Amino acid sequence: MVTDGPTGAEFLTVLHAAMRAVRCEADAQMGPEAVAPGQMRMLRALARAGGSTRPGELAEMLGVSPRSVTSKVDAAERAGDVVRRPDPSDRRATLVELTPRGRATLERLGRLRASGAGGLLEHLTVDEQRQLVALLQKVVGDDRRC
């Protein structure tokens, strides 16, 4: 382990600041349509699930409490991004799924975030951009746990 390089805390500070800058750029472009990061994570998780998902399963995928998912689903349902449906295999259970509007929201937000990130990369030369991406890929590695 290298002891004279940046600490893990320094790495996390810079990484969080970079992600916050990307969100701020996207939020500035979106204006009043901005979506909270946790809401975005939930919509992406539903898209990855590929269909209807029980709220408990969604909470597990996100690593949050079921109560937290309930409030996120409530907000997304009010926005028209998700819909709740009865589970045909268990009438006591509810399923949550993305609506066409929810899929469009994800696509739009993805484009805005990418655009915001692209704007931040303009501070670097093309070679520095390539080096940054390569180094981050090396940090992440092939073992994608999350």
PyMOL CGO cylinders between C-alpha atoms (Angstrom):
from pymol import cmd
from pymol.cgo import CYLINDER

trace = [
    CYLINDER, 0.00, 0.00, 0.00, 1.33, 3.45, -0.96, 0.3, 1, 1, 1, 1, 1, 1,
    CYLINDER, 1.33, 3.45, -0.96, 1.56, 5.66, 2.11, 0.3, 1, 1, 1, 1, 1, 1,
    CYLINDER, 1.56, 5.66, 2.11, 2.61, 8.98, 0.60, 0.3, 1, 1, 1, 1, 1, 1,
    CYLINDER, 2.61, 8.98, 0.60, -0.26, 9.20, -1.89, 0.3, 1, 1, 1, 1, 1, 1,
    CYLINDER, -0.26, 9.20, -1.89, -3.78, 10.52, -1.33, 0.3, 1, 1, 1, 1, 1, 1,
    CYLINDER, -3.78, 10.52, -1.33, -5.72, 8.88, 1.48, 0.3, 1, 1, 1, 1, 1, 1,
    CYLINDER, -5.72, 8.88, 1.48, -8.96, 7.04, 1.01, 0.3, 1, 1, 1, 1, 1, 1,
    CYLINDER, -8.96, 7.04, 1.01, -10.74, 9.97, 2.62, 0.3, 1, 1, 1, 1, 1, 1,
    CYLINDER, -10.74, 9.97, 2.62, -9.18, 12.40, 0.12, 0.3, 1, 1, 1, 1, 1, 1,
    CYLINDER, -9.18, 12.40, 0.12, -10.19, 10.12, -2.76, 0.3, 1, 1, 1, 1, 1, 1,
    CYLINDER, -10.19, 10.12, -2.76, -13.79, 9.96, -1.49, 0.3, 1, 1, 1, 1, 1, 1,
    CYLINDER, -13.79, 9.96, -1.49, -13.94, 13.72, -0.98, 0.3, 1, 1, 1, 1, 1, 1,
    CYLINDER, -13.94, 13.72, -0.98, -12.87, 14.40, -4.56, 0.3, 1, 1, 1, 1, 1, 1,
    CYLINDER, -12.87, 14.40, -4.56, -15.08, 11.63, -5.98, 0.3, 1, 1, 1, 1, 1, 1,
    CYLINDER, -15.08, 11.63, -5.98, -18.16, 12.93, -4.13, 0.3, 1, 1, 1, 1, 1, 1,
    CYLINDER, -18.16, 12.93, -4.13, -17.37, 16.49, -5.22, 0.3, 1, 1, 1, 1, 1, 1,
    CYLINDER, -17.37, 16.49, -5.22, -17.11, 15.32, -8.84, 0.3, 1, 1, 1, 1, 1, 1,
    CYLINDER, -17.11, 15.32, -8.84, -20.47, 13.52, -8.65, 0.3, 1, 1, 1, 1, 1, 1,
    CYLINDER, -20.47, 13.52, -8.65, -22.05, 16.55, -6.97, 0.3, 1, 1, 1, 1, 1, 1,
    CYLINDER, -22.05, 16.55, -6.97, -20.71, 18.74, -9.80, 0.3, 1, 1, 1, 1, 1, 1,
    CYLINDER, -20.71, 18.74, -9.80, -22.25, 16.39, -12.41, 0.3, 1, 1, 1, 1, 1, 1,
    CYLINDER, -22.25, 16.39, -12.41, -25.61, 16.51, -10.58, 0.3, 1, 1, 1, 1, 1, 1,
    CYLINDER, -25.61, 16.51, -10.58, -25.45, 20.31, -10.30, 0.3, 1, 1, 1, 1, 1, 1,
    CYLINDER, -25.45, 20.31, -10.30, -24.74, 20.66, -14.04, 0.3, 1, 1, 1, 1, 1, 1,
    CYLINDER, -24.74, 20.66, -14.04, -27.66, 18.38, -14.90, 0.3, 1, 1, 1, 1, 1, 1,
    CYLINDER, -27.66, 18.38, -14.90, -29.97, 20.08, -12.38, 0.3, 1, 1, 1, 1, 1, 1,
    CYLINDER, -29.97, 20.08, -12.38, -29.12, 23.48, -13.84, 0.3, 1, 1, 1, 1, 1, 1,
    CYLINDER, -29.12, 23.48, -13.84, -30.10, 22.23, -17.30, 0.3, 1, 1, 1, 1, 1, 1,
    CYLINDER, -30.10, 22.23, -17.30, -33.29, 20.56, -16.02, 0.3, 1, 1, 1, 1, 1, 1,
    CYLINDER, -33.29, 20.56, -16.02, -34.50, 23.48, -13.94, 0.3, 1, 1, 1, 1, 1, 1,
    CYLINDER, -34.50, 23.48, -13.94, -37.73, 22.70, -12.06, 0.3, 1, 1, 1, 1, 1, 1,
    CYLINDER, -37.73, 22.70, -12.06, -37.84, 19.16, -13.52, 0.3, 1, 1, 1, 1, 1, 1,
    CYLINDER, -37.84, 19.16, -13.52, -34.76, 18.13, -11.50, 0.3, 1, 1, 1, 1, 1, 1,
    CYLINDER, -34.76, 18.13, -11.50, -35.03, 14.73, -9.77, 0.3, 1, 1, 1, 1, 1, 1,
    CYLINDER, -35.03, 14.73, -9.77, -33.31, 13.83, -6.49, 0.3, 1, 1, 1, 1, 1, 1,
    CYLINDER, -33.31, 13.83, -6.49, -30.39, 11.38, -6.81, 0.3, 1, 1, 1, 1, 1, 1,
    CYLINDER, -30.39, 11.38, -6.81, -32.20, 8.75, -4.70, 0.3, 1, 1, 1, 1, 1, 1,
    CYLINDER, -32.20, 8.75, -4.70, -35.23, 9.02, -6.96, 0.3, 1, 1, 1, 1, 1, 1,
    CYLINDER, -35.23, 9.02, -6.96, -33.02, 8.56, -10.02, 0.3, 1, 1, 1, 1, 1, 1,
    CYLINDER, -33.02, 8.56, -10.02, -31.42, 5.45, -8.45, 0.3, 1, 1, 1, 1, 1, 1,
    CYLINDER, -31.42, 5.45, -8.45, -34.86, 3.97, -7.83, 0.3, 1, 1, 1, 1, 1, 1,
    CYLINDER, -34.86, 3.97, -7.83, -35.99, 4.57, -11.41, 0.3, 1, 1, 1, 1, 1, 1,
    CYLINDER, -35.99, 4.57, -11.41, -32.76, 3.00, -12.74, 0.3, 1, 1, 1, 1, 1, 1,
    CYLINDER, -32.76, 3.00, -12.74, -33.24, -0.02, -10.46, 0.3, 1, 1, 1, 1, 1, 1,
    CYLINDER, -33.24, -0.02, -10.46, -36.78, -0.51, -11.76, 0.3, 1, 1, 1, 1, 1, 1,
    CYLINDER, -36.78, -0.51, -11.76, -35.52, -0.27, -15.34, 0.3, 1, 1, 1, 1, 1, 1,
    CYLINDER, -35.52, -0.27, -15.34, -32.82, -2.89, -14.62, 0.3, 1, 1, 1, 1, 1, 1,
    CYLINDER, -32.82, -2.89, -14.62, -35.42, -5.16, -13.01, 0.3, 1, 1, 1, 1, 1, 1,
    CYLINDER, -35.42, -5.16, -13.01, -37.12, -5.26, -16.41, 0.3, 1, 1, 1, 1, 1, 1,
    CYLINDER, -37.12, -5.26, -16.41, -40.70, -5.37, -15.19, 0.3, 1, 1, 1, 1, 1, 1,
    CYLINDER, -40.70, -5.37, -15.19, -42.82, -5.29, -12.10, 0.3, 1, 1, 1, 1, 1, 1,
    CYLINDER, -42.82, -5.29, -12.10, -41.05, -5.45, -8.75, 0.3, 1, 1, 1, 1, 1, 1,
    CYLINDER, -41.05, -5.45, -8.75, -42.31, -5.70, -5.18, 0.3, 1, 1, 1, 1, 1, 1,
    CYLINDER, -42.31, -5.70, -5.18, -41.34, -2.71, -3.03, 0.3, 1, 1, 1, 1, 1, 1,
    CYLINDER, -41.34, -2.71, -3.03, -39.42, -4.98, -0.63, 0.3, 1, 1, 1, 1, 1, 1,
    CYLINDER, -39.42, -4.98, -0.63, -37.31, -6.34, -3.48, 0.3, 1, 1, 1, 1, 1, 1,
    CYLINDER, -37.31, -6.34, -3.48, -36.71, -2.79, -4.68, 0.3, 1, 1, 1, 1, 1, 1,
    CYLINDER, -36.71, -2.79, -4.68, -35.57, -1.78, -1.18, 0.3, 1, 1, 1, 1, 1, 1,
    CYLINDER, -35.57, -1.78, -1.18, -33.15, -4.71, -1.16, 0.3, 1, 1, 1, 1, 1, 1,
    CYLINDER, -33.15, -4.71, -1.16, -31.77, -3.78, -4.60, 0.3, 1, 1, 1, 1, 1, 1,
    CYLINDER, -31.77, -3.78, -4.60, -31.18, -0.22, -3.40, 0.3, 1, 1, 1, 1, 1, 1,
    CYLINDER, -31.18, -0.22, -3.40, -29.87, -1.20, 0.02, 0.3, 1, 1, 1, 1, 1, 1,
    CYLINDER, -29.87, -1.20, 0.02, -32.42, 0.99, 1.81, 0.3, 1, 1, 1, 1, 1, 1,
    CYLINDER, -32.42, 0.99, 1.81, -35.29, 0.42, 4.21, 0.3, 1, 1, 1, 1, 1, 1,
    CYLINDER, -35.29, 0.42, 4.21, -38.74, -0.48, 2.84, 0.3, 1, 1, 1, 1, 1, 1,
    CYLINDER, -38.74, -0.48, 2.84, -40.10, 2.75, 4.39, 0.3, 1, 1, 1, 1, 1, 1,
    CYLINDER, -40.10, 2.75, 4.39, -37.61, 4.76, 2.31, 0.3, 1, 1, 1, 1, 1, 1,
    CYLINDER, -37.61, 4.76, 2.31, -38.75, 2.99, -0.86, 0.3, 1, 1, 1, 1, 1, 1,
    CYLINDER, -38.75, 2.99, -0.86, -42.39, 3.70, -0.05, 0.3, 1, 1, 1, 1, 1, 1,
    CYLINDER, -42.39, 3.70, -0.05, -41.78, 7.45, 0.01, 0.3, 1, 1, 1, 1, 1, 1,
    CYLINDER, -41.78, 7.45, 0.01, -39.75, 7.28, -3.22, 0.3, 1, 1, 1, 1, 1, 1,
    CYLINDER, -39.75, 7.28, -3.22, -42.47, 5.24, -4.95, 0.3, 1, 1, 1, 1, 1, 1,
    CYLINDER, -42.47, 5.24, -4.95, -45.12, 7.67, -3.68, 0.3, 1, 1, 1, 1, 1, 1,
    CYLINDER, -45.12, 7.67, -3.68, -43.23, 10.63, -5.19, 0.3, 1, 1, 1, 1, 1, 1,
    CYLINDER, -43.23, 10.63, -5.19, -42.57, 8.80, -8.47, 0.3, 1, 1, 1, 1, 1, 1,
    CYLINDER, -42.57, 8.80, -8.47, -46.21, 7.76, -8.68, 0.3, 1, 1, 1, 1, 1, 1,
    CYLINDER, -46.21, 7.76, -8.68, -47.36, 11.38, -8.17, 0.3, 1, 1, 1, 1, 1, 1,
    CYLINDER, -47.36, 11.38, -8.17, -44.98, 12.40, -10.99, 0.3, 1, 1, 1, 1, 1, 1,
    CYLINDER, -44.98, 12.40, -10.99, -46.42, 9.67, -13.24, 0.3, 1, 1, 1, 1, 1, 1,
    CYLINDER, -46.42, 9.67, -13.24, -43.08, 7.82, -13.49, 0.3, 1, 1, 1, 1, 1, 1,
    CYLINDER, -43.08, 7.82, -13.49, -44.29, 4.59, -11.84, 0.3, 1, 1, 1, 1, 1, 1,
    CYLINDER, -44.29, 4.59, -11.84, -47.53, 2.80, -11.23, 0.3, 1, 1, 1, 1, 1, 1,
    CYLINDER, -47.53, 2.80, -11.23, -48.52, 0.37, -8.49, 0.3, 1, 1, 1, 1, 1, 1,
    CYLINDER, -48.52, 0.37, -8.49, -50.44, -2.75, -9.48, 0.3, 1, 1, 1, 1, 1, 1,
    CYLINDER, -50.44, -2.75, -9.48, -51.80, -5.66, -7.47, 0.3, 1, 1, 1, 1, 1, 1,
    CYLINDER, -51.80, -5.66, -7.47, -49.57, -8.74, -7.57, 0.3, 1, 1, 1, 1, 1, 1,
    CYLINDER, -49.57, -8.74, -7.57, -51.57, -11.40, -9.47, 0.3, 1, 1, 1, 1, 1, 1,
    CYLINDER, -51.57, -11.40, -9.47, -49.84, -14.19, -7.52, 0.3, 1, 1, 1, 1, 1, 1,
    CYLINDER, -49.84, -14.19, -7.52, -50.50, -12.65, -4.06, 0.3, 1, 1, 1, 1, 1, 1,
    CYLINDER, -50.50, -12.65, -4.06, -53.42, -10.30, -3.67, 0.3, 1, 1, 1, 1, 1, 1,
    CYLINDER, -53.42, -10.30, -3.67, -51.92, -8.86, -0.46, 0.3, 1, 1, 1, 1, 1, 1,
    CYLINDER, -51.92, -8.86, -0.46, -48.80, -7.70, -2.34, 0.3, 1, 1, 1, 1, 1, 1,
    CYLINDER, -48.80, -7.70, -2.34, -48.21, -4.76, -4.65, 0.3, 1, 1, 1, 1, 1, 1,
    CYLINDER, -48.21, -4.76, -4.65, -45.95, -4.49, -7.65, 0.3, 1, 1, 1, 1, 1, 1,
    CYLINDER, -45.95, -4.49, -7.65, -44.24, -1.32, -8.86, 0.3, 1, 1, 1, 1, 1, 1,
    CYLINDER, -44.24, -1.32, -8.86, -43.33, -0.72, -12.49, 0.3, 1, 1, 1, 1, 1, 1,
    CYLINDER, -43.33, -0.72, -12.49, -42.04, 2.08, -14.65, 0.3, 1, 1, 1, 1, 1, 1,
    CYLINDER, -42.04, 2.08, -14.65, -44.53, 3.85, -16.86, 0.3, 1, 1, 1, 1, 1, 1,
    CYLINDER, -44.53, 3.85, -16.86, -43.66, 5.03, -20.38, 0.3, 1, 1, 1, 1, 1, 1,
    CYLINDER, -43.66, 5.03, -20.38, -43.27, 8.49, -18.82, 0.3, 1, 1, 1, 1, 1, 1,
    CYLINDER, -43.27, 8.49, -18.82, -40.82, 7.01, -16.28, 0.3, 1, 1, 1, 1, 1, 1,
    CYLINDER, -40.82, 7.01, -16.28, -38.73, 5.49, -19.07, 0.3, 1, 1, 1, 1, 1, 1,
    CYLINDER, -38.73, 5.49, -19.07, -38.74, 8.83, -20.88, 0.3, 1, 1, 1, 1, 1, 1,
    CYLINDER, -38.74, 8.83, -20.88, -37.70, 10.56, -17.63, 0.3, 1, 1, 1, 1, 1, 1,
    CYLINDER, -37.70, 10.56, -17.63, -34.76, 8.16, -17.28, 0.3, 1, 1, 1, 1, 1, 1,
    CYLINDER, -34.76, 8.16, -17.28, -33.66, 8.73, -20.88, 0.3, 1, 1, 1, 1, 1, 1,
    CYLINDER, -33.66, 8.73, -20.88, -33.92, 12.51, -20.55, 0.3, 1, 1, 1, 1, 1, 1,
    CYLINDER, -33.92, 12.51, -20.55, -32.07, 12.58, -17.23, 0.3, 1, 1, 1, 1, 1, 1,
    CYLINDER, -32.07, 12.58, -17.23, -29.38, 10.28, -18.59, 0.3, 1, 1, 1, 1, 1, 1,
    CYLINDER, -29.38, 10.28, -18.59, -28.78, 12.62, -21.53, 0.3, 1, 1, 1, 1, 1, 1,
    CYLINDER, -28.78, 12.62, -21.53, -28.65, 15.67, -19.23, 0.3, 1, 1, 1, 1, 1, 1,
    CYLINDER, -28.65, 15.67, -19.23, -26.25, 14.02, -16.81, 0.3, 1, 1, 1, 1, 1, 1,
    CYLINDER, -26.25, 14.02, -16.81, -24.00, 12.92, -19.68, 0.3, 1, 1, 1, 1, 1, 1,
    CYLINDER, -24.00, 12.92, -19.68, -24.10, 16.44, -21.08, 0.3, 1, 1, 1, 1, 1, 1,
    CYLINDER, -24.10, 16.44, -21.08, -23.24, 17.89, -17.66, 0.3, 1, 1, 1, 1, 1, 1,
    CYLINDER, -23.24, 17.89, -17.66, -20.37, 15.45, -17.26, 0.3, 1, 1, 1, 1, 1, 1,
    CYLINDER, -20.37, 15.45, -17.26, -19.16, 16.31, -20.76, 0.3, 1, 1, 1, 1, 1, 1,
    CYLINDER, -19.16, 16.31, -20.76, -19.11, 19.98, -19.82, 0.3, 1, 1, 1, 1, 1, 1,
    CYLINDER, -19.11, 19.98, -19.82, -16.97, 19.21, -16.78, 0.3, 1, 1, 1, 1, 1, 1,
    CYLINDER, -16.97, 19.21, -16.78, -14.56, 17.20, -18.91, 0.3, 1, 1, 1, 1, 1, 1,
    CYLINDER, -14.56, 17.20, -18.91, -13.94, 20.27, -21.04, 0.3, 1, 1, 1, 1, 1, 1,
    CYLINDER, -13.94, 20.27, -21.04, -11.61, 21.45, -18.25, 0.3, 1, 1, 1, 1, 1, 1,
    CYLINDER, -11.61, 21.45, -18.25, -9.23, 18.67, -19.34, 0.3, 1, 1, 1, 1, 1, 1,
    CYLINDER, -9.23, 18.67, -19.34, -7.33, 17.99, -22.53, 0.3, 1, 1, 1, 1, 1, 1,
    CYLINDER, -7.33, 17.99, -22.53, -8.47, 14.99, -24.57, 0.3, 1, 1, 1, 1, 1, 1,
    CYLINDER, -8.47, 14.99, -24.57, -5.45, 13.02, -23.31, 0.3, 1, 1, 1, 1, 1, 1,
    CYLINDER, -5.45, 13.02, -23.31, -6.30, 13.93, -19.69, 0.3, 1, 1, 1, 1, 1, 1,
    CYLINDER, -6.30, 13.93, -19.69, -9.92, 12.87, -20.27, 0.3, 1, 1, 1, 1, 1, 1,
    CYLINDER, -9.92, 12.87, -20.27, -8.77, 9.48, -21.57, 0.3, 1, 1, 1, 1, 1, 1,
    CYLINDER, -8.77, 9.48, -21.57, -6.36, 9.10, -18.65, 0.3, 1, 1, 1, 1, 1, 1,
    CYLINDER, -6.36, 9.10, -18.65, -9.05, 9.99, -16.11, 0.3, 1, 1, 1, 1, 1, 1,
    CYLINDER, -9.05, 9.99, -16.11, -11.50, 7.46, -17.54, 0.3, 1, 1, 1, 1, 1, 1,
    CYLINDER, -11.50, 7.46, -17.54, -8.79, 4.78, -17.71, 0.3, 1, 1, 1, 1, 1, 1,
    CYLINDER, -8.79, 4.78, -17.71, -7.75, 5.40, -14.10, 0.3, 1, 1, 1, 1, 1, 1,
    CYLINDER, -7.75, 5.40, -14.10, -11.35, 5.28, -12.86, 0.3, 1, 1, 1, 1, 1, 1,
    CYLINDER, -11.35, 5.28, -12.86, -11.92, 2.04, -14.76, 0.3, 1, 1, 1, 1, 1, 1,
    CYLINDER, -11.92, 2.04, -14.76, -8.80, 0.65, -13.09, 0.3, 1, 1, 1, 1, 1, 1,
    CYLINDER, -8.80, 0.65, -13.09, -10.10, 1.72, -9.65, 0.3, 1, 1, 1, 1, 1, 1,
    CYLINDER, -10.10, 1.72, -9.65, -13.47, 0.10, -10.30, 0.3, 1, 1, 1, 1, 1, 1,
    CYLINDER, -13.47, 0.10, -10.30, -11.92, -3.04, -11.81, 0.3, 1, 1, 1, 1, 1, 1,
    CYLINDER, -11.92, -3.04, -11.81, -13.81, -5.88, -13.42, 0.3, 1, 1, 1, 1, 1, 1,
    CYLINDER, -13.81, -5.88, -13.42, -15.55, -6.90, -10.18, 0.3, 1, 1, 1, 1, 1, 1,
    CYLINDER, -15.55, -6.90, -10.18, -18.72, -4.79, -10.31, 0.3, 1, 1, 1, 1, 1, 1,
    CYLINDER, -18.72, -4.79, -10.31, -20.35, -5.62, -6.96, 0.3, 1, 1, 1, 1, 1, 1,
    CYLINDER, -20.35, -5.62, -6.96, -23.20, -3.11, -7.06, 0.3, 1, 1, 1, 1, 1, 1,
]
cmd.load_cgo(trace, "trace")
